[in-house]
Amino acid sequence: MVKMKTLTIFLLILGIILFLFYMWESLPVGQDPVGEENKLEEDALQAAVEKAPAYLEETVLLELLLDDSSAKAKEELRRLAEKENAVGYMSNLALAERNGDLEKSPKFYYNRALDLYETDEVRLHLAACLAENGEKQKAIEQYLLLVPNREAMSQLTELEAEATAVSRALMVGSHWQEAVSYIDKALADEDMTADLRLELTGKLGKSFAQLGEYAKALPYLEEAYKKGLTDFAWWYARALEVTGDIDDAVSIYRELGETGAYRLGLILRDQGHKEEAAQALARSDHPAARWQGAKLWEKLGLLEKALEIYEELAYGESRYEDDAAYRAYVLMEREGLEGVEEMLEILQDYPVWLMRLTGETGLEKNPTPSYETPKFIKVVEALKKNERTEMAEIELAIGQDTAGLEEKLALGDWYLEQEDYFRATRWGIRSLDEEKTCRGYHLAYQRPFEEFVHAAADKYELDPHLIWSVMREESHFRPYAVSWVGARGLMQVMPATGQDIAEQKNSDITDEDLLNPEISIDFGAYYLRQMLDMFDDDVDKALAAYNGGSGNVRRWSSSLLGTTAEDFPTAITFVETREYIAKVLNTYHTYNWLYGAADEN
């Protein structure tokens, strides 16, 4: 019986061996039965990638890997995640959502995705991941970057974030209305410490003040100030000033020293205390105040004191640098003082001032380096063509973020081909910031809508380069631009002005018609011609009127500093208008330098 069982087992084992041998022999030579399934998958993957449209091979591979949860797919995703493009971005997100791996956690991949392309959604995922891992403070820091996002605000409440930190984040982001709502609710907490309550009270007052609601702000700011929080003293004084309590406001501004000197100087000036006002403005730590102080010293005939401030501002890095250098040059030359060459050196990047003073623009351009369309643009085009719009936007954003000189020029060309003059101009300007090449200038100073511009120039006897200059600075060639005050179109014509012009031209238009390039250019040129006629072809005054109104131009012209053409720019009290003239004329002189004056064309 034992022998029979032994024989049976032996025959069974022999049968299994023979079967396995048969199966082995039936396979093609050199093929591994254990790896056969994986080999077939790799072949299919390779075939799919090879059939992909040009420049989309990595995208197709990524799409296949996203549907594959195997270890092999995860390994491939890790490889793709190293790339600095849309594929790399999506691969990092996929790895994060697959809970990372043994080497890296999900937060590592979320952070790397954010480095490539930042979105609120990904930051919310990162913050949630940190919270789940018990990293509460780091999660709060991420949510604070997202305020006033509703989900972020909800999670900050859930995580019991400090009210001071949340209110600070809202205020740093200038989310004043949201700050008011948040702080008002936070103050309802009866268990809040007295110090915290006082700080939030001051912040609530400041937030109301930033919204222009000074009457509402006043009691909160008063409480904070009178209980010792000096951080809110300036805002308390400002609320007092606006609500009519000038004497108390002046008292606080005096206590604040250079911090309160700007508002103190303006109040004293308006009260007729000009010398005291000039002294206060000159003490301020704000460049705008010092500019006002210098002008006031000049009106008082104290040129030495005025020049001291002008020179200081000229060597600084504020928006008053070029204005101050120009004014210092004018005064130095009139008085026969040294220093004019130094002022000219500062003005080298400002054709508007150099042309007035020397008749030269000071502009130079370098040869354009050879460049080709970068790969990321070709990928973007392929993605758009194959209806992968979201991937195209991400690819473009990442490519633009790392663009060097050649890529910036190529981007300008690419947008110009699409007649996107705004973005083409923007990339031309960015390229000039890196190197002033010939091609960069032509991109930054384009002449689009040529037919309409020349028609308007002929009709209203204007230099076409002046029309392009106004258009460039008003809208940067965006036909559908609408400003916060309602100005519309390429030439930023206000609707009321547009209606007045339409009546004068015996035509009928709607506000939307001002977004039509032909109408906008025609109406803007018509209005510019009117301003030139009104001010005897004085371009400075015409441009100032186009931007700041003809009534203001008459007022500036009749002031002590505005009686001559040389002095008029300094007499303008609106910073925006003064800068507007400089920008338009900088552009105008650049056009003439780049393309030749209109009468040479």
C-alpha positions as CSV (number, residue, x, y, z in Angstrom):
1,M,0.0,0.0,0.0
2,V,2.9,2.4,0.9
3,K,4.6,1.5,-2.4
4,M,1.4,2.2,-4.3
5,K,1.1,5.7,-2.7
6,T,4.7,6.4,-3.4
7,L,4.3,5.5,-7.1
8,T,1.2,7.7,-7.4
9,I,3.0,10.7,-6.0
10,F,6.0,10.1,-8.3
11,L,3.7,9.9,-11.4
12,L,1.9,13.1,-10.3
13,I,5.2,15.0,-10.0
14,L,6.4,13.7,-13.3
15,G,3.2,14.8,-15.0
16,I,3.6,18.4,-13.6
17,I,7.2,18.5,-14.8
18,L,6.3,17.3,-18.3
19,F,3.4,19.8,-18.5
20,L,5.7,22.7,-17.5
21,F,8.3,21.5,-20.0
22,Y,5.7,21.5,-22.8
23,M,4.6,25.0,-21.9
24,W,8.1,26.3,-21.9
25,E,8.9,24.7,-25.3
26,S,5.7,26.2,-26.8
27,L,6.9,29.8,-26.1
28,P,9.0,31.7,-28.7
29,V,12.7,31.5,-28.1
30,G,14.1,34.2,-25.7
31,Q,10.7,35.3,-24.2
32,D,10.2,35.5,-20.4
33,P,6.9,34.1,-19.3
34,V,6.9,36.1,-16.1
35,G,7.5,39.5,-17.7
36,E,5.3,39.0,-20.8
37,E,2.3,41.0,-19.5
38,N,4.5,44.0,-18.5
39,K,6.3,43.8,-21.9
40,L,3.1,44.0,-23.8
41,E,1.9,47.0,-21.7
42,E,5.2,48.9,-22.4
43,D,4.9,48.2,-26.1
44,A,1.3,49.6,-26.1
45,L,2.5,52.7,-24.2
46,Q,5.4,53.3,-26.6
47,A,3.1,52.9,-29.6
48,A,0.6,55.4,-28.2
49,V,3.4,57.9,-27.5
50,E,4.9,57.5,-31.0
51,K,1.5,58.1,-32.6
52,A,1.0,61.4,-30.6
53,P,0.9,64.7,-32.5
54,A,4.2,66.6,-32.7
55,Y,5.2,68.2,-29.3
56,L,2.5,66.3,-27.4
57,E,4.4,63.0,-26.8
58,E,4.9,63.8,-23.1
59,T,1.3,65.0,-22.7
60,V,0.0,61.7,-24.2
61,L,2.3,59.7,-21.9
62,L,1.0,61.6,-18.9
63,E,-2.6,61.0,-19.8
64,L,-2.0,57.3,-20.1
65,L,-0.1,57.3,-16.8
66,L,-3.0,59.1,-15.0
67,D,-5.2,56.1,-15.8
68,D,-2.7,53.7,-14.5
69,S,-2.3,53.1,-10.7
70,S,0.6,50.6,-11.0
71,A,4.0,51.1,-9.3
72,K,5.5,51.4,-12.8
73,A,3.2,54.3,-13.6
74,K,4.2,56.0,-10.3
75,E,7.8,55.6,-11.2
76,E,7.2,57.3,-14.6
77,L,5.3,60.1,-13.0
78,R,8.2,60.8,-10.7
79,R,10.4,61.1,-13.8
80,L,8.0,63.5,-15.5
81,A,7.6,65.5,-12.3
82,E,11.1,66.8,-12.6
83,K,10.2,68.7,-15.8
84,E,9.5,72.5,-15.6
85,N,6.4,72.5,-17.8
86,A,2.7,71.7,-17.7
87,V,3.5,68.0,-17.8
88,G,5.8,68.4,-14.7
89,Y,3.1,70.4,-13.0
90,M,0.3,67.8,-13.6
91,S,2.7,65.0,-12.6
92,N,3.4,66.6,-9.3
93,L,-0.3,67.0,-8.6
94,A,-0.9,63.3,-9.6
95,L,1.8,62.1,-7.2
96,A,0.4,64.3,-4.4
97,E,-3.1,62.9,-4.9
98,R,-1.7,59.4,-4.9
99,N,-0.5,60.1,-1.4
100,G,3.1,60.7,-2.4
101,D,5.5,57.8,-2.0
102,L,8.0,56.3,0.5
103,E,10.6,59.1,-0.3
104,K,8.4,62.2,-0.6
105,S,5.1,63.2,1.1
106,P,2.1,64.8,-0.7
107,K,3.1,68.2,0.6
108,F,6.4,68.0,-1.2
109,Y,4.7,67.5,-4.6
110,Y,2.1,70.2,-3.8
111,N,4.9,72.7,-3.0
112,R,6.7,71.8,-6.2
113,A,3.5,72.2,-8.3
114,L,3.0,75.7,-6.7
115,D,6.6,76.6,-7.6
116,L,5.7,75.9,-11.2
117,Y,2.2,77.3,-11.4
118,E,0.4,78.9,-8.5
119,T,-3.3,78.5,-8.0
120,D,-5.6,78.9,-5.1
121,E,-6.9,75.4,-5.5
122,V,-3.5,73.8,-5.2
123,R,-2.6,75.9,-2.2
124,L,-5.9,74.9,-0.5
125,H,-4.9,71.2,-1.1
126,L,-1.5,71.9,0.4
127,A,-3.0,73.6,3.5
128,A,-5.5,70.8,4.0
129,C,-2.7,68.2,3.7
130,L,-0.6,70.1,6.3
131,A,-3.7,70.3,8.6
132,E,-4.3,66.5,8.3
133,N,-0.7,65.9,9.2
134,G,-1.0,67.9,12.4
135,E,1.1,70.8,11.1
136,K,-1.5,73.4,12.3
137,Q,0.7,76.5,12.1
138,K,2.0,75.8,8.7
139,A,-1.6,75.1,7.5
140,I,-2.7,78.5,8.9
141,E,0.2,80.2,7.1
142,Q,-1.0,78.8,3.8
143,Y,-4.6,79.7,4.4
144,L,-3.6,83.2,5.3
145,L,-2.0,83.6,1.8
146,L,-5.5,82.9,0.4
147,V,-7.7,85.3,2.3
148,P,-10.4,86.4,1.7
149,N,-11.1,83.1,-0.1
150,R,-14.2,81.6,1.5
151,E,-12.8,78.1,2.1
152,A,-9.6,79.6,3.5
153,M,-11.6,81.8,5.9
154,S,-13.7,78.9,7.0
155,Q,-10.6,76.7,7.7
156,L,-8.9,79.5,9.6
157,T,-11.9,79.6,11.9
158,E,-11.8,75.9,12.2
159,L,-8.1,75.9,13.1
160,E,-8.7,78.7,15.6
161,A,-6.2,81.1,13.9
162,E,-5.4,84.2,15.8
163,A,-7.7,87.1,14.9
164,T,-4.7,89.5,14.7
165,A,-3.1,87.3,12.1
166,V,-6.2,87.0,10.0
167,S,-7.1,90.7,10.2
168,R,-3.5,91.6,9.3
169,A,-3.6,89.3,6.2
170,L,-6.8,90.9,5.1
171,M,-5.4,94.4,5.6
172,V,-2.1,93.7,3.9
173,G,-4.1,92.5,0.9
174,S,-6.2,95.7,1.0
175,H,-9.4,93.7,1.5
176,W,-10.9,96.4,3.6
177,Q,-14.5,95.5,3.4
178,E,-13.7,91.9,4.3
179,A,-11.6,93.1,7.1
180,V,-14.5,95.2,8.5
181,S,-16.8,92.2,8.4
182,Y,-14.2,89.8,10.0
183,I,-13.1,92.1,12.8
184,D,-16.7,93.1,13.6
185,K,-17.5,89.4,14.1
186,A,-14.3,88.7,16.0
187,L,-15.1,91.5,18.5
188,A,-18.2,89.7,19.5
189,D,-16.0,87.2,21.4
190,E,-16.6,88.0,25.1
191,D,-13.6,86.0,26.2
192,M,-11.1,88.1,24.2
193,T,-8.3,89.7,26.1
194,A,-8.4,93.5,26.6
195,D,-5.2,94.0,24.6
196,L,-6.4,92.0,21.6
197,R,-9.8,93.8,21.7
198,L,-8.1,97.2,21.6
199,E,-5.8,96.2,18.7
200,L,-8.8,94.9,16.7
201,T,-10.7,98.1,17.5
202,G,-7.9,100.2,16.0
203,K,-7.8,97.9,12.9
204,L,-11.5,98.2,12.5
205,G,-11.2,102.0,12.5
206,K,-8.4,101.9,10.0
207,S,-10.4,99.6,7.7
208,F,-13.4,101.9,7.8
209,A,-11.0,104.9,7.0
210,Q,-9.5,103.1,4.1
211,L,-13.0,102.6,2.7
212,G,-13.5,106.4,3.1
213,E,-16.0,106.0,5.9
214,Y,-14.2,108.4,8.3
215,A,-17.3,109.1,10.5
216,K,-17.6,105.4,11.2
217,A,-13.9,105.1,11.7
218,L,-13.5,107.9,14.2
219,P,-14.8,106.3,17.5
220,Y,-12.8,103.2,17.0
221,L,-9.6,105.1,16.2
222,E,-10.2,107.5,19.0
223,E,-10.5,104.6,21.5
224,A,-7.3,102.9,20.2
225,Y,-5.4,106.2,20.3
226,K,-6.5,107.4,23.7
227,K,-5.7,104.1,25.2
228,G,-2.1,104.2,24.1
229,L,-2.0,102.5,20.6
230,T,0.1,105.0,18.8
231,D,0.2,102.8,15.6
232,F,-3.3,104.3,14.8
233,A,-2.4,107.9,15.6
234,W,-2.0,109.0,12.0
235,W,-5.4,107.5,11.0
236,Y,-7.1,109.1,14.0
237,A,-5.7,112.5,13.0
238,R,-6.8,111.9,9.4
239,A,-10.3,111.0,10.6
240,L,-10.4,114.1,12.7
241,E,-9.3,116.2,9.7
242,V,-11.9,114.8,7.3
243,T,-14.7,115.2,9.8
244,G,-13.8,118.8,10.5
245,D,-11.8,118.8,13.7
246,I,-8.7,120.5,12.1
247,D,-7.1,121.8,15.3
248,D,-6.9,118.4,17.0
249,A,-5.7,116.8,13.8
250,V,-2.9,119.4,13.5
251,S,-1.9,118.8,17.1
252,I,-1.5,115.0,16.5
253,Y,0.3,115.5,13.1
254,R,2.8,117.7,15.0
255,E,3.3,115.0,17.6
256,L,4.0,112.5,14.9
257,G,7.0,114.4,13.5
258,E,8.1,113.4,10.0
259,T,5.3,110.8,9.7
260,G,2.6,113.5,10.2
261,A,4.5,116.2,8.3
262,Y,2.9,115.6,4.9
263,R,-0.7,116.2,6.1
264,L,0.4,119.0,8.4
265,G,2.2,120.8,5.6
266,L,-0.9,120.6,3.3
267,I,-3.2,121.9,6.0
268,L,-0.8,124.8,6.8
269,R,-0.5,125.6,3.1
270,D,-4.2,125.7,2.7
271,Q,-4.4,128.0,5.8
272,G,-2.0,130.4,4.1
273,H,1.0,129.6,6.4
274,K,3.3,129.0,3.4
275,E,6.7,129.1,5.1
276,E,5.7,126.9,8.0
277,A,4.0,124.6,5.5
278,A,7.2,124.4,3.4
279,Q,9.2,123.6,6.5
280,A,6.8,120.8,7.5
281,L,6.7,119.3,4.0
282,A,10.5,119.3,3.8
283,R,10.7,117.4,7.1
284,S,8.4,114.6,5.7
285,D,9.7,111.1,5.0
286,H,7.4,110.9,1.9
287,P,8.9,111.9,-1.5
288,A,5.5,113.4,-2.6
289,A,5.6,115.7,0.4
290,R,9.2,116.8,-0.2
291,W,8.3,117.5,-3.8
292,Q,5.5,119.8,-2.7
293,G,7.9,121.4,-0.1
294,A,10.5,122.1,-2.8
295,K,7.8,123.8,-5.0
296,L,6.6,125.8,-2.1
297,W,10.1,127.0,-1.3
298,E,10.5,127.9,-4.9
299,K,7.3,130.0,-4.9
300,L,8.6,131.8,-1.8
301,G,11.8,132.6,-3.7
302,L,14.0,130.5,-1.5
303,L,15.7,128.7,-4.4
304,E,18.6,127.3,-2.3
305,K,16.2,125.3,-0.1
306,A,14.2,124.2,-3.1
307,L,17.3,123.0,-5.0
308,E,18.5,121.0,-2.0
309,I,15.3,119.0,-2.0
310,Y,15.1,118.7,-5.8
311,E,18.7,117.3,-5.9
312,E,17.9,114.9,-3.1
313,L,14.9,113.6,-4.9
314,A,16.8,113.4,-8.2
315,Y,19.3,111.0,-6.7
316,G,16.6,108.9,-5.1
317,E,14.4,106.1,-6.5
318,S,10.9,107.6,-6.2
319,R,8.5,108.5,-9.0
320,Y,9.8,112.1,-8.6
321,E,13.3,111.3,-9.7
322,D,13.0,112.6,-13.3
323,D,10.7,115.6,-12.4
324,A,13.2,116.7,-9.7
325,A,16.3,116.3,-12.0
326,Y,14.6,118.4,-14.7
327,R,13.6,121.1,-12.3
328,A,17.0,121.1,-10.7
329,Y,18.6,121.5,-14.1
330,V,16.4,124.4,-15.0
331,L,17.1,126.3,-11.8
332,M,20.8,125.6,-11.9
333,E,21.1,126.9,-15.4
334,R,19.1,130.0,-14.7
335,E,21.2,130.8,-11.6
336,G,24.5,129.8,-13.2
337,L,25.1,127.1,-10.7
338,E,27.2,123.9,-11.0
339,G,25.5,120.4,-11.3
340,V,23.7,120.6,-14.6
341,E,25.8,117.7,-16.1
342,E,24.9,115.5,-13.2
343,M,21.2,116.2,-13.7
344,L,21.6,115.4,-17.4
345,E,23.2,112.1,-16.5
346,I,20.1,111.2,-14.4
347,L,17.8,112.1,-17.3
348,Q,19.5,109.8,-19.8
349,D,16.5,107.4,-19.7
350,Y,13.9,110.1,-20.2
351,P,13.8,111.4,-23.8
352,V,11.0,113.9,-22.9
353,W,13.4,115.9,-20.7
354,L,16.6,115.4,-22.8
355,M,14.9,116.7,-25.9
356,R,13.8,119.8,-24.1
357,L,17.3,120.4,-22.7
358,T,19.6,119.1,-25.5
359,G,17.6,118.3,-28.6
360,E,18.7,114.7,-28.3
361,T,16.8,111.6,-27.1
362,G,19.7,109.8,-25.6
363,L,18.3,106.6,-26.9
364,E,20.5,103.7,-28.2
365,K,19.7,100.2,-29.5
366,N,21.8,97.1,-29.7
367,P,21.7,94.5,-32.5
368,T,19.0,91.8,-32.1
369,P,20.4,88.4,-31.2
370,S,19.3,85.5,-33.4
371,Y,16.5,83.5,-31.9
372,E,13.9,80.8,-32.7
373,T,10.4,80.0,-31.5
374,P,11.0,78.3,-28.2
375,K,9.7,74.8,-27.7
376,F,7.1,75.8,-25.1
377,I,5.3,78.0,-27.6
378,K,5.2,75.1,-30.1
379,V,3.8,72.9,-27.3
380,V,1.2,75.5,-26.5
381,E,0.1,75.7,-30.1
382,A,-0.1,71.9,-30.3
383,L,-2.2,71.7,-27.1
384,K,-4.6,74.4,-28.3
385,K,-4.9,72.7,-31.7
386,N,-5.8,69.4,-29.9
387,E,-8.3,71.0,-27.6
388,R,-6.2,70.8,-24.4
389,T,-6.9,74.4,-23.4
390,E,-6.1,74.1,-19.7
391,M,-2.8,72.4,-20.3
392,A,-2.0,75.1,-22.9
393,E,-2.6,77.9,-20.4
394,I,-0.4,76.2,-17.8
395,E,2.4,75.5,-20.3
396,L,2.3,79.1,-21.5
397,A,2.3,80.5,-17.9
398,I,5.3,78.3,-16.9
399,G,7.2,79.1,-20.1
400,Q,6.6,82.8,-19.7
401,D,7.7,82.8,-16.1
402,T,11.2,81.5,-17.0
403,A,11.6,83.4,-20.3
404,G,15.0,84.9,-21.1
405,L,15.7,87.6,-23.7
406,E,15.3,85.5,-26.7
407,E,12.1,83.9,-25.4
408,K,10.7,87.3,-24.6
409,L,11.3,88.5,-28.1
410,A,9.8,85.3,-29.5
411,L,6.7,85.8,-27.3
412,G,6.3,89.3,-28.6
413,D,6.4,88.0,-32.2
414,W,4.0,85.3,-31.3
415,Y,1.4,87.6,-29.9
416,L,1.9,90.1,-32.7
417,E,1.1,87.3,-35.2
418,Q,-2.2,86.9,-33.3
419,E,-2.8,90.7,-33.5
420,D,-2.7,90.8,-29.7
421,Y,-0.9,94.2,-29.6
422,F,-1.2,94.6,-25.9
423,R,0.7,91.4,-25.0
424,A,3.2,91.9,-27.8
425,T,3.9,95.4,-26.5
426,R,4.3,94.0,-22.9
427,W,6.9,91.4,-24.0
428,G,8.7,94.0,-26.0
429,I,8.9,96.2,-22.9
430,R,10.1,93.3,-20.8
431,S,12.8,92.5,-23.3
432,L,14.0,96.1,-23.3
433,D,14.4,95.8,-19.5
434,E,16.9,93.1,-20.1
435,E,18.6,94.5,-23.2
436,K,17.7,97.4,-25.5
437,T,17.6,95.5,-28.9
438,C,16.3,96.8,-32.2
439,R,13.6,94.1,-32.3
440,G,12.6,94.8,-28.7
441,Y,12.0,98.5,-29.5
442,H,9.8,97.6,-32.5
443,L,7.7,95.3,-30.4
444,A,7.4,97.8,-27.5
445,Y,6.6,100.7,-29.8
446,Q,4.3,99.2,-32.4
447,R,2.1,101.1,-34.9
448,P,-1.2,99.1,-35.0
449,F,-4.5,100.1,-36.6
450,E,-2.4,102.0,-39.2
451,E,-5.3,102.7,-41.6
452,F,-7.4,104.3,-38.9
453,V,-4.5,106.3,-37.4
454,H,-3.4,107.8,-40.7
455,A,-7.0,108.6,-41.6
456,A,-7.5,110.5,-38.3
457,A,-4.1,112.2,-38.6
458,D,-4.9,113.5,-42.1
459,K,-8.4,114.6,-41.1
460,Y,-7.4,116.5,-37.9
461,E,-3.9,117.6,-39.0
462,L,-2.1,115.6,-36.3
463,D,1.2,113.8,-36.3
464,P,0.3,110.1,-36.4
465,H,3.1,109.3,-34.0
466,L,1.4,111.6,-31.4
467,I,-1.9,109.6,-31.9
468,W,0.0,106.3,-31.4
469,S,1.7,107.7,-28.3
470,V,-1.5,108.7,-26.7
471,M,-3.1,105.3,-27.6
472,R,-0.1,103.4,-26.3
473,E,-0.1,105.1,-22.9
474,E,-3.9,105.2,-22.6
475,S,-4.7,101.6,-23.4
476,H,-1.5,99.8,-24.5
477,F,-3.5,99.0,-27.7
478,R,-6.3,97.2,-26.0
479,P,-9.5,98.0,-28.0
480,Y,-11.8,96.8,-25.2
481,A,-10.0,98.6,-22.3
482,V,-12.3,100.2,-19.7
483,S,-10.8,102.2,-16.9
484,W,-12.1,102.3,-13.3
485,V,-13.6,105.7,-14.0
486,G,-15.3,104.5,-17.2
487,A,-13.0,105.7,-20.0
488,R,-13.3,103.4,-23.0
489,G,-11.4,102.0,-25.9
490,L,-8.0,102.6,-27.5
491,M,-8.0,106.3,-26.8
492,Q,-9.8,106.0,-23.4
493,V,-12.6,108.5,-24.3
494,M,-15.0,109.1,-21.5
495,P,-18.6,108.4,-22.4
496,A,-19.8,112.0,-21.7
497,T,-17.0,113.3,-23.9
498,G,-17.8,110.8,-26.6
499,Q,-21.5,112.0,-26.6
500,D,-20.3,115.6,-26.8
501,I,-18.1,114.8,-29.8
502,A,-20.9,112.8,-31.4
503,E,-23.2,115.8,-31.2
504,Q,-20.5,118.0,-32.7
505,K,-20.0,115.6,-35.5
506,N,-23.8,115.1,-36.0
507,S,-23.6,111.4,-35.3
508,D,-25.3,109.0,-33.0
509,I,-23.2,106.6,-30.9
510,T,-23.6,104.4,-27.8
511,D,-21.0,104.0,-25.1
512,E,-20.2,100.6,-26.5
513,D,-19.3,102.1,-29.8
514,L,-16.3,103.7,-28.1
515,L,-14.8,100.2,-28.0
516,N,-14.7,100.2,-31.8
517,P,-11.1,100.9,-32.8
518,E,-12.1,103.1,-35.8
519,I,-14.5,105.2,-33.7
520,S,-12.1,105.4,-30.7
521,I,-9.2,106.6,-32.7
522,D,-11.3,109.1,-34.6
523,F,-12.9,110.6,-31.5
524,G,-9.7,110.6,-29.5
525,A,-7.9,112.4,-32.3
526,Y,-10.7,114.9,-32.7
527,Y,-10.6,115.7,-29.0
528,L,-6.8,116.0,-29.0
529,R,-7.1,118.4,-31.9
530,Q,-9.6,120.4,-29.9
531,M,-7.2,120.6,-27.0
532,L,-4.3,121.7,-29.2
533,D,-6.5,124.4,-30.7
534,M,-7.6,125.6,-27.3
535,F,-4.0,125.9,-26.0
536,D,-2.3,127.3,-29.2
537,D,-0.7,124.0,-30.2
538,D,1.2,123.7,-26.8
539,V,1.5,119.9,-26.7
540,D,2.2,119.9,-22.9
541,K,-1.0,121.7,-22.2
542,A,-3.0,119.8,-24.7
543,L,-1.9,116.5,-23.2
544,A,-2.5,117.8,-19.7
545,A,-6.0,118.8,-20.7
546,Y,-6.7,115.4,-22.4
547,N,-5.8,113.7,-19.1
548,G,-6.7,116.2,-16.4
549,G,-9.2,118.6,-17.9
550,S,-8.9,122.0,-19.6
551,G,-10.1,123.9,-16.5
552,N,-7.2,122.5,-14.5
553,V,-4.7,123.4,-17.3
554,R,-5.9,127.0,-17.1
555,R,-5.4,127.0,-13.4
556,W,-1.9,125.6,-13.6
557,S,-1.0,128.0,-16.4
558,S,-1.9,131.0,-14.2
559,S,0.0,129.8,-11.1
560,L,3.4,131.2,-10.1
561,L,5.3,128.3,-11.6
562,G,3.2,127.8,-14.7
563,T,3.7,131.0,-16.7
564,T,6.3,129.7,-19.1
565,A,6.5,126.5,-21.2
566,E,9.7,125.5,-19.4
567,D,8.0,125.8,-16.0
568,F,4.5,124.5,-16.8
569,P,5.2,120.7,-16.2
570,T,6.3,121.6,-12.6
571,A,3.2,123.6,-12.0
572,I,0.9,120.6,-12.5
573,T,-0.5,119.5,-9.2
574,F,-1.9,116.1,-10.3
575,V,0.9,113.5,-10.1
576,E,-1.0,111.3,-12.6
577,T,-1.2,114.2,-15.2
578,R,2.4,115.2,-14.8
579,E,3.5,111.6,-15.3
580,Y,1.0,111.2,-18.2
581,I,2.7,114.1,-20.2
582,A,6.1,112.6,-19.5
583,K,5.0,109.1,-20.6
584,V,3.3,110.2,-23.8
585,L,6.2,112.4,-24.9
586,N,8.8,109.8,-24.0
587,T,6.9,107.5,-26.3
588,Y,6.5,110.2,-29.0
589,H,10.2,110.9,-29.1
590,T,10.9,107.2,-29.2
591,Y,8.6,106.7,-32.1
592,N,10.3,109.6,-34.0
593,W,13.8,108.2,-33.2
594,L,12.8,104.6,-34.1
595,Y,10.8,105.3,-37.3
596,G,11.8,108.8,-38.3
597,A,9.8,112.0,-37.8
598,A,6.4,112.1,-39.5
599,D,7.5,114.6,-42.1
600,E,10.3,112.2,-43.1
601,N,8.0,109.2,-43.8
